[in-house]
Amino acid sequence: AGGSGFVEKAIKMFVETEGNSKENESWVFLSSKDGDLRDRKATEAIFEKYKPTHVIHLAAKVGGLFANMAQKVCEPVHMVCLFLL
């Protein structure tokens, strides 16, 4: 998750560079278009479809300074909910 941001792109570029991934290793990069991780059923469907052995969670809400000042608690609560799934 978080598959369309700066960090994801760097990881993807590293993995796709020859010699940086193991034989028979498969990487899947998803974004919010693939499912809403705040929705338990959508998250379960993603896990059922891909059956990952590892997950790198990079999702974040970037709203800028004023959005962060206005919504100080909103996103951390969503992020905690994701990890409780």
Distance bins in CASP14 RR format, pairs under 12 A and 6 or more apart:
PFRMAT RR
TARGET T0000
AUTHOR 0000-0000-0000
RMODE 2
METHOD distances of the structure
MODEL  1
1 7 0 0 0 0 0 1 0 0 0 0 0
1 8 0 0 0 0 1 0 0 0 0 0 0
1 28 0 0 0 0 0 1 0 0 0 0 0
1 29 0 0 0 0 1 0 0 0 0 0 0
1 30 1 0 1 0 0 0 0 0 0 0 0
1 31 1 0 0 1 0 0 0 0 0 0 0
1 32 1 0 0 1 0 0 0 0 0 0 0
1 33 0 0 0 0 0 1 0 0 0 0 0
1 34 0 0 0 0 1 0 0 0 0 0 0
1 35 0 0 0 0 1 0 0 0 0 0 0
1 36 0 0 0 0 1 0 0 0 0 0 0
1 37 1 0 1 0 0 0 0 0 0 0 0
1 38 0 0 0 0 0 1 0 0 0 0 0
1 42 0 0 0 0 0 1 0 0 0 0 0
1 43 0 0 0 0 1 0 0 0 0 0 0
1 46 0 0 0 0 1 0 0 0 0 0 0
1 47 0 0 0 0 0 1 0 0 0 0 0
1 50 0 0 0 0 0 1 0 0 0 0 0
1 52 0 0 0 0 0 1 0 0 0 0 0
1 55 1 0 0 1 0 0 0 0 0 0 0
1 56 0 0 0 0 1 0 0 0 0 0 0
1 57 1 0 1 0 0 0 0 0 0 0 0
1 58 1 0 0 1 0 0 0 0 0 0 0
1 59 1 0 1 0 0 0 0 0 0 0 0
1 60 0 0 0 0 1 0 0 0 0 0 0
1 78 0 0 0 0 0 1 0 0 0 0 0
1 79 0 0 0 0 0 1 0 0 0 0 0
1 82 0 0 0 0 1 0 0 0 0 0 0
1 83 0 0 0 0 0 1 0 0 0 0 0
1 85 0 0 0 0 0 1 0 0 0 0 0
2 8 1 0 1 0 0 0 0 0 0 0 0
2 9 0 0 0 0 0 1 0 0 0 0 0
2 11 0 0 0 0 0 1 0 0 0 0 0
2 12 0 0 0 0 0 1 0 0 0 0 0
2 28 0 0 0 0 0 1 0 0 0 0 0
2 29 0 0 0 0 1 0 0 0 0 0 0
2 30 1 0 0 1 0 0 0 0 0 0 0
2 31 1 0 0 1 0 0 0 0 0 0 0
2 32 1 0 0 1 0 0 0 0 0 0 0
2 33 0 0 0 0 0 1 0 0 0 0 0
2 34 0 0 0 0 1 0 0 0 0 0 0
2 35 0 0 0 0 0 1 0 0 0 0 0
2 36 0 0 0 0 0 1 0 0 0 0 0
2 37 0 0 0 0 1 0 0 0 0 0 0
2 55 0 0 0 0 0 1 0 0 0 0 0
2 56 0 0 0 0 1 0 0 0 0 0 0
2 57 1 0 0 1 0 0 0 0 0 0 0
2 58 1 0 1 0 0 0 0 0 0 0 0
2 59 1 0 1 0 0 0 0 0 0 0 0
2 60 1 0 0 1 0 0 0 0 0 0 0
2 61 0 0 0 0 0 1 0 0 0 0 0
2 62 0 0 0 0 0 1 0 0 0 0 0
2 79 0 0 0 0 0 1 0 0 0 0 0
2 82 0 0 0 0 0 1 0 0 0 0 0
3 9 0 0 0 0 1 0 0 0 0 0 0
3 10 0 0 0 0 0 1 0 0 0 0 0
3 11 0 0 0 0 1 0 0 0 0 0 0
3 12 0 0 0 0 1 0 0 0 0 0 0
3 27 0 0 0 0 0 1 0 0 0 0 0
3 28 0 0 0 0 1 0 0 0 0 0 0
3 29 1 0 1 0 0 0 0 0 0 0 0
3 30 1 0 1 0 0 0 0 0 0 0 0
3 31 1 0 1 0 0 0 0 0 0 0 0
3 32 0 0 0 0 1 0 0 0 0 0 0
3 33 0 0 0 0 1 0 0 0 0 0 0
3 34 0 0 0 0 1 0 0 0 0 0 0
3 35 0 0 0 0 0 1 0 0 0 0 0
3 37 0 0 0 0 0 1 0 0 0 0 0
3 55 0 0 0 0 0 1 0 0 0 0 0
3 56 0 0 0 0 1 0 0 0 0 0 0
3 57 0 0 0 0 1 0 0 0 0 0 0
3 58 1 0 0 1 0 0 0 0 0 0 0
3 59 1 0 0 1 0 0 0 0 0 0 0
3 60 0 0 0 0 0 1 0 0 0 0 0
4 11 0 0 0 0 0 1 0 0 0 0 0
4 12 0 0 0 0 0 1 0 0 0 0 0
4 29 0 0 0 0 1 0 0 0 0 0 0
4 30 0 0 0 0 1 0 0 0 0 0 0
4 31 1 0 1 0 0 0 0 0 0 0 0
4 32 1 0 0 1 0 0 0 0 0 0 0
4 33 0 0 0 0 1 0 0 0 0 0 0
4 34 0 0 0 0 1 0 0 0 0 0 0
4 58 0 0 0 0 1 0 0 0 0 0 0
4 59 0 0 0 0 1 0 0 0 0 0 0
4 60 0 0 0 0 0 1 0 0 0 0 0
4 62 0 0 0 0 0 1 0 0 0 0 0
5 11 0 0 0 0 1 0 0 0 0 0 0
5 12 0 0 0 0 1 0 0 0 0 0 0
5 13 0 0 0 0 0 1 0 0 0 0 0
5 29 0 0 0 0 1 0 0 0 0 0 0
5 30 0 0 0 0 0 1 0 0 0 0 0
5 31 0 0 0 0 1 0 0 0 0 0 0
5 32 0 0 0 0 0 1 0 0 0 0 0
5 58 1 0 0 1 0 0 0 0 0 0 0
5 59 0 0 0 0 1 0 0 0 0 0 0
5 60 0 0 0 0 1 0 0 0 0 0 0
5 62 0 0 0 0 1 0 0 0 0 0 0
6 12 0 0 0 0 0 1 0 0 0 0 0
6 13 0 0 0 0 0 1 0 0 0 0 0
6 58 0 0 0 0 1 0 0 0 0 0 0
6 60 0 0 0 0 0 1 0 0 0 0 0
6 62 0 0 0 0 1 0 0 0 0 0 0
7 13 0 0 0 0 0 1 0 0 0 0 0
7 14 0 0 0 0 0 1 0 0 0 0 0
7 29 0 0 0 0 0 1 0 0 0 0 0
7 56 0 0 0 0 1 0 0 0 0 0 0
7 57 0 0 0 0 0 1 0 0 0 0 0
7 58 1 0 1 0 0 0 0 0 0 0 0
7 59 0 0 0 0 0 1 0 0 0 0 0
7 60 0 0 0 0 1 0 0 0 0 0 0
7 62 0 0 0 0 0 1 0 0 0 0 0
8 14 0 0 0 0 0 1 0 0 0 0 0
8 15 0 0 0 0 0 1 0 0 0 0 0
8 27 0 0 0 0 0 1 0 0 0 0 0
8 28 0 0 0 0 0 1 0 0 0 0 0
8 29 1 0 0 1 0 0 0 0 0 0 0
8 30 0 0 0 0 1 0 0 0 0 0 0
8 31 0 0 0 0 1 0 0 0 0 0 0
8 32 0 0 0 0 0 1 0 0 0 0 0
8 56 0 0 0 0 1 0 0 0 0 0 0
8 57 0 0 0 0 0 1 0 0 0 0 0
8 58 1 0 1 0 0 0 0 0 0 0 0
8 59 0 0 0 0 1 0 0 0 0 0 0
8 60 0 0 0 0 0 1 0 0 0 0 0
9 15 0 0 0 0 0 1 0 0 0 0 0
9 16 0 0 0 0 0 1 0 0 0 0 0
9 29 0 0 0 0 1 0 0 0 0 0 0
9 31 0 0 0 0 0 1 0 0 0 0 0
9 58 0 0 0 0 0 1 0 0 0 0 0
10 16 0 0 0 0 0 1 0 0 0 0 0
10 17 0 0 0 0 0 1 0 0 0 0 0
10 20 0 0 0 0 0 1 0 0 0 0 0
10 29 0 0 0 0 0 1 0 0 0 0 0
10 56 0 0 0 0 0 1 0 0 0 0 0
10 58 0 0 0 0 0 1 0 0 0 0 0
11 17 0 0 0 0 0 1 0 0 0 0 0
11 20 0 0 0 0 0 1 0 0 0 0 0
11 21 0 0 0 0 0 1 0 0 0 0 0
11 27 0 0 0 0 1 0 0 0 0 0 0
11 28 0 0 0 0 0 1 0 0 0 0 0
11 29 0 0 0 0 1 0 0 0 0 0 0
11 56 1 0 0 1 0 0 0 0 0 0 0
11 57 0 0 0 0 0 1 0 0 0 0 0
11 58 1 0 0 1 0 0 0 0 0 0 0
12 20 0 0 0 0 0 1 0 0 0 0 0
12 21 0 0 0 0 0 1 0 0 0 0 0
12 27 1 0 0 1 0 0 0 0 0 0 0
12 28 0 0 0 0 0 1 0 0 0 0 0
12 29 1 0 1 0 0 0 0 0 0 0 0
12 30 0 0 0 0 0 1 0 0 0 0 0
12 31 0 0 0 0 0 1 0 0 0 0 0
12 56 0 0 0 0 0 1 0 0 0 0 0
12 58 0 0 0 0 0 1 0 0 0 0 0
13 20 0 0 0 0 1 0 0 0 0 0 0
13 21 0 0 0 0 0 1 0 0 0 0 0
13 27 0 0 0 0 0 1 0 0 0 0 0
13 29 0 0 0 0 0 1 0 0 0 0 0
14 20 1 0 1 0 0 0 0 0 0 0 0
14 21 0 0 0 0 1 0 0 0 0 0 0
14 27 0 0 0 0 0 1 0 0 0 0 0
14 29 0 0 0 0 0 1 0 0 0 0 0
14 56 0 0 0 0 0 1 0 0 0 0 0
15 21 1 0 1 0 0 0 0 0 0 0 0
15 22 0 0 0 0 0 1 0 0 0 0 0
15 25 0 0 0 0 1 0 0 0 0 0 0
15 26 0 0 0 0 0 1 0 0 0 0 0
15 27 1 0 1 0 0 0 0 0 0 0 0
15 28 0 0 0 0 0 1 0 0 0 0 0
15 29 0 0 0 0 1 0 0 0 0 0 0
15 56 0 0 0 0 0 1 0 0 0 0 0
16 25 0 0 0 0 0 1 0 0 0 0 0
16 27 0 0 0 0 1 0 0 0 0 0 0
16 29 0 0 0 0 0 1 0 0 0 0 0
19 25 0 0 0 0 0 1 0 0 0 0 0
20 27 0 0 0 0 0 1 0 0 0 0 0
21 27 1 0 0 1 0 0 0 0 0 0 0
22 53 0 0 0 0 0 1 0 0 0 0 0
22 54 0 0 0 0 0 1 0 0 0 0 0
24 53 0 0 0 0 0 1 0 0 0 0 0
25 52 0 0 0 0 0 1 0 0 0 0 0
25 53 0 0 0 0 1 0 0 0 0 0 0
25 54 0 0 0 0 1 0 0 0 0 0 0
26 50 0 0 0 0 1 0 0 0 0 0 0
26 51 0 0 0 0 0 1 0 0 0 0 0
26 52 0 0 0 0 1 0 0 0 0 0 0
26 53 0 0 0 0 1 0 0 0 0 0 0
26 54 0 0 0 0 0 1 0 0 0 0 0
27 50 0 0 0 0 0 1 0 0 0 0 0
27 52 0 0 0 0 1 0 0 0 0 0 0
27 53 0 0 0 0 0 1 0 0 0 0 0
27 54 0 0 0 0 1 0 0 0 0 0 0
27 55 0 0 0 0 0 1 0 0 0 0 0
27 56 0 0 0 0 1 0 0 0 0 0 0
28 34 0 0 0 0 1 0 0 0 0 0 0
28 46 0 0 0 0 1 0 0 0 0 0 0
28 47 0 0 0 0 0 1 0 0 0 0 0
28 49 0 0 0 0 1 0 0 0 0 0 0
28 50 1 0 1 0 0 0 0 0 0 0 0
28 51 0 0 0 0 0 1 0 0 0 0 0
28 52 1 0 0 1 0 0 0 0 0 0 0
28 53 0 0 0 0 0 1 0 0 0 0 0
28 54 0 0 0 0 0 1 0 0 0 0 0
28 55 0 0 0 0 1 0 0 0 0 0 0
28 56 0 0 0 0 0 1 0 0 0 0 0
29 50 0 0 0 0 0 1 0 0 0 0 0
29 52 0 0 0 0 0 1 0 0 0 0 0
29 55 0 0 0 0 0 1 0 0 0 0 0
29 56 0 0 0 0 1 0 0 0 0 0 0
29 58 0 0 0 0 1 0 0 0 0 0 0
30 36 0 0 0 0 0 1 0 0 0 0 0
30 37 0 0 0 0 1 0 0 0 0 0 0
30 42 0 0 0 0 0 1 0 0 0 0 0
30 43 0 0 0 0 0 1 0 0 0 0 0
30 45 0 0 0 0 0 1 0 0 0 0 0
30 46 1 0 0 1 0 0 0 0 0 0 0
30 47 0 0 0 0 0 1 0 0 0 0 0
30 49 0 0 0 0 1 0 0 0 0 0 0
30 50 0 0 0 0 1 0 0 0 0 0 0
30 52 0 0 0 0 1 0 0 0 0 0 0
30 55 0 0 0 0 1 0 0 0 0 0 0
30 56 0 0 0 0 0 1 0 0 0 0 0
30 57 0 0 0 0 0 1 0 0 0 0 0
30 58 0 0 0 0 1 0 0 0 0 0 0
30 59 0 0 0 0 1 0 0 0 0 0 0
31 37 0 0 0 0 0 1 0 0 0 0 0
31 46 0 0 0 0 0 1 0 0 0 0 0
31 58 0 0 0 0 1 0 0 0 0 0 0
31 59 0 0 0 0 1 0 0 0 0 0 0
32 38 0 0 0 0 1 0 0 0 0 0 0
32 39 0 0 0 0 0 1 0 0 0 0 0
32 42 0 0 0 0 0 1 0 0 0 0 0
32 43 0 0 0 0 0 1 0 0 0 0 0
32 46 0 0 0 0 0 1 0 0 0 0 0
32 58 0 0 0 0 0 1 0 0 0 0 0
32 59 1 0 0 1 0 0 0 0 0 0 0
32 60 0 0 0 0 0 1 0 0 0 0 0
32 61 0 0 0 0 0 1 0 0 0 0 0
33 42 0 0 0 0 0 1 0 0 0 0 0
33 46 0 0 0 0 0 1 0 0 0 0 0
34 42 0 0 0 0 1 0 0 0 0 0 0
34 43 0 0 0 0 0 1 0 0 0 0 0
34 45 0 0 0 0 1 0 0 0 0 0 0
34 46 1 0 0 1 0 0 0 0 0 0 0
34 47 0 0 0 0 0 1 0 0 0 0 0
34 49 0 0 0 0 1 0 0 0 0 0 0
34 50 0 0 0 0 1 0 0 0 0 0 0
34 59 0 0 0 0 0 1 0 0 0 0 0
35 41 0 0 0 0 1 0 0 0 0 0 0
35 42 1 0 1 0 0 0 0 0 0 0 0
35 43 1 0 0 1 0 0 0 0 0 0 0
35 44 0 0 0 0 0 1 0 0 0 0 0
35 45 1 0 0 1 0 0 0 0 0 0 0
35 46 1 0 0 1 0 0 0 0 0 0 0
35 47 0 0 0 0 0 1 0 0 0 0 0
35 49 0 0 0 0 0 1 0 0 0 0 0
35 50 0 0 0 0 0 1 0 0 0 0 0
35 59 0 0 0 0 0 1 0 0 0 0 0
36 42 1 0 1 0 0 0 0 0 0 0 0
36 43 1 0 0 1 0 0 0 0 0 0 0
36 44 0 0 0 0 0 1 0 0 0 0 0
36 45 0 0 0 0 0 1 0 0 0 0 0
36 46 0 0 0 0 1 0 0 0 0 0 0
36 59 0 0 0 0 1 0 0 0 0 0 0
36 78 0 0 0 0 0 1 0 0 0 0 0
36 81 0 0 0 0 0 1 0 0 0 0 0
36 82 0 0 0 0 0 1 0 0 0 0 0
36 85 0 0 0 0 0 1 0 0 0 0 0
37 43 1 0 1 0 0 0 0 0 0 0 0
37 44 0 0 0 0 0 1 0 0 0 0 0
37 45 0 0 0 0 0 1 0 0 0 0 0
37 46 1 0 0 1 0 0 0 0 0 0 0
37 47 0 0 0 0 0 1 0 0 0 0 0
37 55 0 0 0 0 0 1 0 0 0 0 0
37 57 0 0 0 0 1 0 0 0 0 0 0
37 58 0 0 0 0 0 1 0 0 0 0 0
37 59 1 0 0 1 0 0 0 0 0 0 0
37 60 0 0 0 0 0 1 0 0 0 0 0
37 61 0 0 0 0 0 1 0 0 0 0 0
37 78 0 0 0 0 1 0 0 0 0 0 0
37 79 0 0 0 0 1 0 0 0 0 0 0
37 81 0 0 0 0 1 0 0 0 0 0 0
37 82 1 0 1 0 0 0 0 0 0 0 0
37 83 0 0 0 0 0 1 0 0 0 0 0
37 84 0 0 0 0 0 1 0 0 0 0 0
37 85 1 0 0 1 0 0 0 0 0 0 0
38 59 0 0 0 0 1 0 0 0 0 0 0
38 61 0 0 0 0 0 1 0 0 0 0 0
38 74 0 0 0 0 0 1 0 0 0 0 0
38 75 0 0 0 0 0 1 0 0 0 0 0
38 77 0 0 0 0 0 1 0 0 0 0 0
38 78 1 0 1 0 0 0 0 0 0 0 0
38 79 0 0 0 0 1 0 0 0 0 0 0
38 80 0 0 0 0 0 1 0 0 0 0 0
38 81 1 0 0 1 0 0 0 0 0 0 0
38 82 1 0 0 1 0 0 0 0 0 0 0
38 83 0 0 0 0 0 1 0 0 0 0 0
38 84 0 0 0 0 0 1 0 0 0 0 0
38 85 0 0 0 0 1 0 0 0 0 0 0
39 45 0 0 0 0 1 0 0 0 0 0 0
39 46 0 0 0 0 1 0 0 0 0 0 0
39 78 0 0 0 0 0 1 0 0 0 0 0
39 81 0 0 0 0 0 1 0 0 0 0 0
39 82 0 0 0 0 0 1 0 0 0 0 0
39 85 0 0 0 0 1 0 0 0 0 0 0
40 46 0 0 0 0 0 1 0 0 0 0 0
40 47 0 0 0 0 0 1 0 0 0 0 0
40 81 0 0 0 0 1 0 0 0 0 0 0
40 82 0 0 0 0 1 0 0 0 0 0 0
40 84 0 0 0 0 1 0 0 0 0 0 0
40 85 1 0 1 0 0 0 0 0 0 0 0
41 47 0 0 0 0 0 1 0 0 0 0 0
41 48 0 0 0 0 0 1 0 0 0 0 0
41 85 0 0 0 0 0 1 0 0 0 0 0
42 48 0 0 0 0 0 1 0 0 0 0 0
42 49 0 0 0 0 0 1 0 0 0 0 0
42 82 0 0 0 0 0 1 0 0 0 0 0
42 85 0 0 0 0 0 1 0 0 0 0 0
43 49 0 0 0 0 0 1 0 0 0 0 0
43 50 0 0 0 0 0 1 0 0 0 0 0
43 52 0 0 0 0 0 1 0 0 0 0 0
43 55 0 0 0 0 0 1 0 0 0 0 0
43 57 0 0 0 0 0 1 0 0 0 0 0
43 59 0 0 0 0 0 1 0 0 0 0 0
43 81 0 0 0 0 0 1 0 0 0 0 0
43 82 1 0 0 1 0 0 0 0 0 0 0
43 83 0 0 0 0 0 1 0 0 0 0 0
43 84 0 0 0 0 0 1 0 0 0 0 0
43 85 1 0 1 0 0 0 0 0 0 0 0
44 50 0 0 0 0 0 1 0 0 0 0 0
44 51 0 0 0 0 0 1 0 0 0 0 0
44 85 1 0 0 1 0 0 0 0 0 0 0
45 51 0 0 0 0 0 1 0 0 0 0 0
46 52 0 0 0 0 1 0 0 0 0 0 0
46 55 0 0 0 0 1 0 0 0 0 0 0
46 57 0 0 0 0 0 1 0 0 0 0 0
46 59 0 0 0 0 0 1 0 0 0 0 0
46 82 0 0 0 0 0 1 0 0 0 0 0
46 85 0 0 0 0 0 1 0 0 0 0 0
47 53 0 0 0 0 0 1 0 0 0 0 0
47 54 0 0 0 0 0 1 0 0 0 0 0
47 55 0 0 0 0 1 0 0 0 0 0 0
47 85 0 0 0 0 1 0 0 0 0 0 0
55 82 0 0 0 0 0 1 0 0 0 0 0
55 83 0 0 0 0 0 1 0 0 0 0 0
55 85 0 0 0 0 0 1 0 0 0 0 0
57 79 0 0 0 0 1 0 0 0 0 0 0
57 82 1 0 0 1 0 0 0 0 0 0 0
57 83 1 0 0 1 0 0 0 0 0 0 0
57 85 0 0 0 0 0 1 0 0 0 0 0
58 79 0 0 0 0 0 1 0 0 0 0 0
58 82 0 0 0 0 0 1 0 0 0 0 0
59 75 0 0 0 0 0 1 0 0 0 0 0
59 78 0 0 0 0 1 0 0 0 0 0 0
59 79 1 0 0 1 0 0 0 0 0 0 0
59 81 0 0 0 0 0 1 0 0 0 0 0
59 82 1 0 0 1 0 0 0 0 0 0 0
59 83 0 0 0 0 0 1 0 0 0 0 0
60 68 0 0 0 0 0 1 0 0 0 0 0
60 75 1 0 0 1 0 0 0 0 0 0 0
60 76 0 0 0 0 0 1 0 0 0 0 0
60 78 0 0 0 0 1 0 0 0 0 0 0
60 79 1 0 0 1 0 0 0 0 0 0 0
60 82 0 0 0 0 0 1 0 0 0 0 0
61 67 0 0 0 0 1 0 0 0 0 0 0
61 68 0 0 0 0 1 0 0 0 0 0 0
61 71 0 0 0 0 1 0 0 0 0 0 0
61 74 0 0 0 0 1 0 0 0 0 0 0
61 75 1 0 1 0 0 0 0 0 0 0 0
61 76 0 0 0 0 1 0 0 0 0 0 0
61 77 0 0 0 0 0 1 0 0 0 0 0
61 78 1 0 0 1 0 0 0 0 0 0 0
61 79 0 0 0 0 1 0 0 0 0 0 0
61 82 0 0 0 0 0 1 0 0 0 0 0
62 68 0 0 0 0 1 0 0 0 0 0 0
62 71 0 0 0 0 0 1 0 0 0 0 0
62 75 0 0 0 0 1 0 0 0 0 0 0
63 69 0 0 0 0 0 1 0 0 0 0 0
63 70 0 0 0 0 1 0 0 0 0 0 0
63 71 0 0 0 0 1 0 0 0 0 0 0
63 74 0 0 0 0 0 1 0 0 0 0 0
63 75 0 0 0 0 1 0 0 0 0 0 0
64 70 0 0 0 0 1 0 0 0 0 0 0
64 71 0 0 0 0 0 1 0 0 0 0 0
64 75 0 0 0 0 0 1 0 0 0 0 0
65 71 0 0 0 0 0 1 0 0 0 0 0
65 72 0 0 0 0 0 1 0 0 0 0 0
66 72 0 0 0 0 0 1 0 0 0 0 0
67 74 0 0 0 0 1 0 0 0 0 0 0
67 75 0 0 0 0 1 0 0 0 0 0 0
68 74 0 0 0 0 1 0 0 0 0 0 0
68 75 0 0 0 0 1 0 0 0 0 0 0
68 76 0 0 0 0 0 1 0 0 0 0 0
71 77 0 0 0 0 1 0 0 0 0 0 0
71 78 0 0 0 0 0 1 0 0 0 0 0
73 79 0 0 0 0 0 1 0 0 0 0 0
73 80 0 0 0 0 0 1 0 0 0 0 0
74 80 0 0 0 0 0 1 0 0 0 0 0
74 81 0 0 0 0 0 1 0 0 0 0 0
75 81 0 0 0 0 0 1 0 0 0 0 0
75 82 0 0 0 0 0 1 0 0 0 0 0
76 82 0 0 0 0 0 1 0 0 0 0 0
76 83 0 0 0 0 0 1 0 0 0 0 0
77 83 0 0 0 0 0 1 0 0 0 0 0
77 84 0 0 0 0 0 1 0 0 0 0 0
78 84 0 0 0 0 0 1 0 0 0 0 0
78 85 0 0 0 0 0 1 0 0 0 0 0
79 85 0 0 0 0 0 1 0 0 0 0 0
END
